[in-house]
Structures are given as structure tokens and as C-alpha cells.
Amino acid sequence: MINIDIVELLASIPIWLVIVLGAIYFYRKKDEKMAIWKVAILIFVGMFTFDIHWNMENEWKIPILPLGVWIIYFFMRKDAERWQRARTYAWWGFLSSYLLIFSGLIAILLQSIIYPEDEVETFLANVENVEVITIHPSGENISLDPETFSEALKTATREDLDLGQWRDEDIQVEQEHAEEFPYMLEGIKSKWGSGYITTIFLDRDGHGLIVSTPEQQYYFETERRLWE
């Protein structure tokens, strides 16, 4: 199954439209035209930047130095007229890198509205083919009834859990220790368009689950037991 991040796609379309329209505007203002494919390359190379990394919930790359502009200038520095024709597109490429950051901010805002992270249904939208796998010797052989599991999920609420501590304990677990999350789910699907690729772990008592994505982890507790 292909995980489509529909929000990121929809947020990027208008930004790329602005980039293209900007390129057309500058192209029409030029008295001396160059090949369109050269314009596209200049803008693309202009997007090469030296970035600083800024971590919030997600890692952001903030452009601070126009490496692409410098590269283009390096190859054209001996031909001032050629550089004058090219520099507008090169700088537009650099400015476009900031527009793409704006696109990412829009995507985060829409993602939180359309696919809220505090609702377990965002990550487990389809459980018709759900199966449970025992991944630790301390776990039992259990089976899930999709209807029971689905009804229990309706009572799930997001709670705080020291997931870092849980991972450390999992790595250093002794043989006699009963692993807290000895089960993993298969056959689950996140909500269509969310783009989430998830791994789900269940706790021993059937009232808690960890949703793990490449970016973050979430812990949910249910009032009803996930299996009989």
C-alpha cells in the first residue's frame, strides 16, 4: 500500500504555482530571452542552499547562504552580460526555497486539523484485517477480534508515557523480566492521505498501545480491553 501524504501534496501545489508564475513574470520582463529549459535549470540550481537545522517537533532546514547563486556566478563571472541575464532566475530560486518552507508550515497546520495526533483513529483507521504478533517470550498467544478491538479503540485517549525509558528497558531487558509491550500489530492501516507509516505495539494488559512513526511515538490507553 502506498502511503500518500495528501496534505503535503496539496500544500505544495500552490507554492510551486507561485514559483512558476514568478519565473514567467521575470521571463517576460527580460528583453533578451533565453531557452526555457535554461531558466528552469537556473532556478533549480538557485535552490541549492547552505542550511541551519532547527528542531521543533520536526526538523527544519532554514536556508541562510545561497550556494546555488554562488555556483552560477562562479561559472559566469567572466561574462558580465551572461550573469546579468541569469542572476534574476538564480536569486528567484534562492527565494523559492523560503516559499517551500512556508509550504511546510501550511502542511503542518492542515495536518493537525485534518489528521489530529491525539485521535487513535488517525493511525488505525482500518482494522478489519488486524492480527497480533508476539514479539517477546513473556507474551502469550492471543488473537484479536476486529469488532472487539474496534470498539475498544473508541475509548482510547492519548496519554503521556516516558517512551525513551521504555526503549532503554526494552534493550536491556533480562530474560526473567516481563516485557511491558510484548505484542505488535499487523494488517492495520492509517487514515487515507495522512502519510503515516506506523508500527503498533500493545501492552500486556490489553489497555495500552504505542503508535510509532519514523518521526515520533504516541501512547494511547483504552477503557475497554483490546481483546477478550
C-alpha positions as CSV (number, residue, x, y, z in Angstrom):
1,M,0.0,0.0,0.0
2,I,1.3,3.4,-1.0
3,N,1.2,6.0,1.9
4,I,0.1,9.3,0.3
5,D,0.7,12.5,2.3
6,I,-2.2,14.3,0.7
7,V,-1.8,17.4,2.9
8,E,1.8,17.9,2.0
9,L,0.9,17.5,-1.7
10,L,-2.0,20.0,-1.6
11,A,0.1,22.5,0.4
12,S,3.0,22.3,-2.1
13,I,0.9,22.7,-5.3
14,P,0.0,26.5,-4.8
15,I,3.6,27.2,-3.8
16,W,5.0,25.6,-6.9
17,L,2.4,27.5,-8.9
18,V,3.8,30.8,-7.4
19,I,7.3,29.7,-8.3
20,V,6.3,29.0,-11.9
21,L,4.3,32.2,-12.2
22,G,7.2,34.2,-10.8
23,A,9.6,32.6,-13.3
24,I,7.1,33.5,-16.1
25,Y,6.9,37.1,-14.8
26,F,10.7,37.6,-14.8
27,Y,11.0,35.9,-18.2
28,R,8.5,38.3,-19.8
29,K,10.3,41.3,-18.3
30,K,13.5,40.3,-20.0
31,D,14.2,41.9,-23.3
32,E,16.6,39.2,-24.3
33,K,15.1,35.7,-23.9
34,M,16.9,32.5,-23.1
35,A,15.7,28.9,-23.6
36,I,13.1,27.9,-21.1
37,W,15.0,24.8,-20.1
38,K,17.9,27.0,-19.1
39,V,15.6,29.2,-17.0
40,A,14.4,26.0,-15.2
41,I,18.0,24.9,-14.5
42,L,19.0,28.3,-13.2
43,I,16.0,28.3,-10.8
44,F,16.7,24.7,-9.7
45,V,20.4,25.4,-9.0
46,G,19.5,28.6,-7.3
47,M,17.6,26.5,-4.7
48,F,20.8,24.9,-3.5
49,T,21.5,26.5,-0.1
50,F,23.6,26.2,3.0
51,D,21.1,25.5,5.8
52,I,20.9,25.5,9.5
53,H,18.9,22.8,11.2
54,W,16.2,23.8,13.6
55,N,14.3,21.2,15.7
56,M,10.8,21.6,16.9
57,E,8.6,18.6,16.6
58,N,10.0,18.2,13.2
59,E,13.5,19.0,11.8
60,W,13.5,22.2,9.7
61,K,16.3,23.3,7.3
62,I,16.5,27.1,7.2
63,P,18.4,28.4,4.2
64,I,21.0,31.1,5.1
65,L,23.5,31.1,2.3
66,P,22.7,31.0,-1.5
67,L,25.1,28.3,-2.6
68,G,23.4,27.8,-5.9
69,V,23.6,31.5,-6.7
70,W,27.3,31.4,-5.9
71,I,27.8,28.3,-8.1
72,I,26.1,30.0,-11.1
73,Y,28.1,33.2,-10.5
74,F,31.4,31.2,-10.4
75,F,30.8,29.8,-13.9
76,M,29.6,33.1,-15.3
77,R,31.8,35.6,-13.5
78,K,33.9,36.2,-16.6
79,D,30.9,37.1,-18.7
80,A,29.1,40.0,-17.0
81,E,26.4,40.2,-19.6
82,R,25.6,36.5,-19.3
83,W,25.5,36.8,-15.5
84,Q,23.1,39.7,-15.7
85,R,20.7,37.6,-17.8
86,A,20.9,34.7,-15.4
87,R,21.1,36.2,-11.9
88,T,17.4,37.1,-11.6
89,Y,16.4,33.4,-12.1
90,A,19.2,32.3,-9.7
91,W,18.0,34.6,-7.0
92,W,14.4,33.6,-7.6
93,G,15.5,30.0,-7.0
94,F,17.0,31.0,-3.7
95,L,13.9,32.9,-2.6
96,S,11.8,29.9,-3.7
97,S,13.5,27.8,-1.0
98,Y,11.8,30.0,1.6
99,L,8.5,29.6,-0.2
100,L,8.9,25.9,0.2
101,I,9.4,26.3,3.9
102,F,6.1,28.2,4.0
103,S,4.5,25.3,2.3
104,G,5.8,23.0,5.0
105,L,4.3,25.3,7.7
106,I,0.9,25.2,6.0
107,A,1.1,21.4,5.7
108,I,1.8,21.1,9.5
109,L,-1.2,23.3,10.3
110,L,-3.5,21.4,8.0
111,Q,-2.2,18.0,9.1
112,S,-3.0,18.8,12.7
113,I,-6.6,19.8,11.7
114,I,-7.4,17.0,9.3
115,Y,-5.4,14.2,10.9
116,P,-5.2,15.0,14.7
117,E,-2.4,13.2,16.5
118,D,-4.5,12.8,19.7
119,E,-7.0,10.6,18.0
120,V,-6.0,6.9,17.6
121,E,-8.3,6.6,14.5
122,T,-5.7,8.7,12.6
123,F,-3.2,5.8,12.9
124,L,-5.6,2.9,13.0
125,A,-8.4,3.7,10.6
126,N,-8.9,0.2,9.2
127,V,-8.6,-2.8,11.5
128,E,-10.6,-5.3,9.6
129,N,-7.5,-7.5,8.9
130,V,-5.7,-6.8,12.1
131,E,-3.5,-9.5,13.6
132,V,-1.4,-9.6,16.7
133,I,2.2,-11.0,16.8
134,T,4.0,-11.9,20.0
135,I,7.5,-10.4,19.8
136,H,8.8,-11.3,23.3
137,P,8.9,-14.6,25.1
138,S,7.0,-13.2,28.0
139,G,3.9,-12.6,25.8
140,E,1.1,-15.1,25.4
141,N,-0.5,-16.4,22.3
142,I,-3.5,-14.2,21.8
143,S,-5.9,-13.4,18.9
144,L,-7.8,-10.2,18.2
145,D,-11.4,-10.0,17.3
146,P,-11.7,-7.0,14.9
147,E,-15.1,-6.0,16.3
148,T,-13.9,-6.1,19.9
149,F,-10.7,-4.4,19.0
150,S,-12.6,-1.6,17.1
151,E,-15.0,-1.0,20.0
152,A,-12.1,-0.7,22.5
153,L,-10.3,1.8,20.2
154,K,-13.3,4.1,20.5
155,T,-12.5,4.5,24.2
156,A,-8.8,5.3,23.6
157,T,-7.2,8.6,24.8
158,R,-3.7,9.9,24.3
159,E,-1.6,9.8,27.5
160,D,1.9,10.8,28.5
161,L,4.5,8.0,28.7
162,D,8.2,8.0,29.0
163,L,8.8,6.2,25.7
164,G,12.6,6.8,25.9
165,Q,12.7,4.9,29.2
166,W,10.6,2.2,27.8
167,R,13.0,1.8,24.8
168,D,16.0,1.6,27.1
169,E,14.4,-1.0,29.3
170,D,13.5,-3.0,26.2
171,I,17.1,-3.0,25.0
172,Q,18.5,-4.0,28.5
173,V,15.7,-6.4,29.4
174,E,16.7,-9.5,31.3
175,Q,15.2,-12.9,30.4
176,E,13.1,-13.1,33.5
177,H,11.7,-9.6,33.0
178,A,8.1,-9.4,31.7
179,E,8.3,-7.1,28.7
180,E,5.7,-4.2,29.0
181,F,4.8,-4.3,25.3
182,P,5.3,-7.8,24.1
183,Y,2.8,-7.6,21.1
184,M,2.9,-6.0,17.7
185,L,0.0,-5.4,15.3
186,E,-0.1,-6.4,11.6
187,G,-2.7,-5.6,9.0
188,I,-3.5,-2.1,10.2
189,K,-3.9,1.0,8.0
190,S,-3.6,4.6,8.9
191,K,-6.2,7.1,7.7
192,W,-6.0,7.6,4.0
193,G,-4.0,10.6,2.9
194,S,-2.3,11.0,6.3
195,G,1.0,9.7,5.0
196,Y,1.7,8.0,8.4
197,I,3.8,4.8,8.3
198,T,3.1,3.2,11.7
199,T,4.3,0.3,13.9
200,I,1.9,-0.5,16.7
201,F,2.9,-2.2,20.0
202,L,0.4,-3.5,22.6
203,D,0.9,-3.7,26.3
204,R,0.5,-6.9,28.4
205,D,-2.9,-6.0,29.9
206,G,-4.6,-5.0,26.6
207,H,-5.3,-1.4,27.6
208,G,-2.4,0.4,26.1
209,L,-0.7,0.8,22.8
210,I,2.3,2.7,21.4
211,V,2.0,4.1,17.9
212,S,5.5,4.5,16.4
213,T,6.1,6.6,13.3
214,P,9.5,7.4,11.8
215,E,9.2,10.9,13.3
216,Q,7.5,10.4,16.7
217,Q,5.8,8.0,19.1
218,Y,2.4,8.2,20.8
219,Y,0.9,6.4,23.7
220,F,-2.9,5.6,23.9
221,E,-4.9,4.0,26.7
222,T,-8.3,2.4,26.3
223,E,-11.0,2.0,28.9
224,R,-12.1,-1.3,27.4
225,R,-9.7,-4.2,26.8
226,L,-8.5,-4.7,23.3
227,W,-9.1,-8.4,23.3
228,E,-11.2,-10.8,25.3
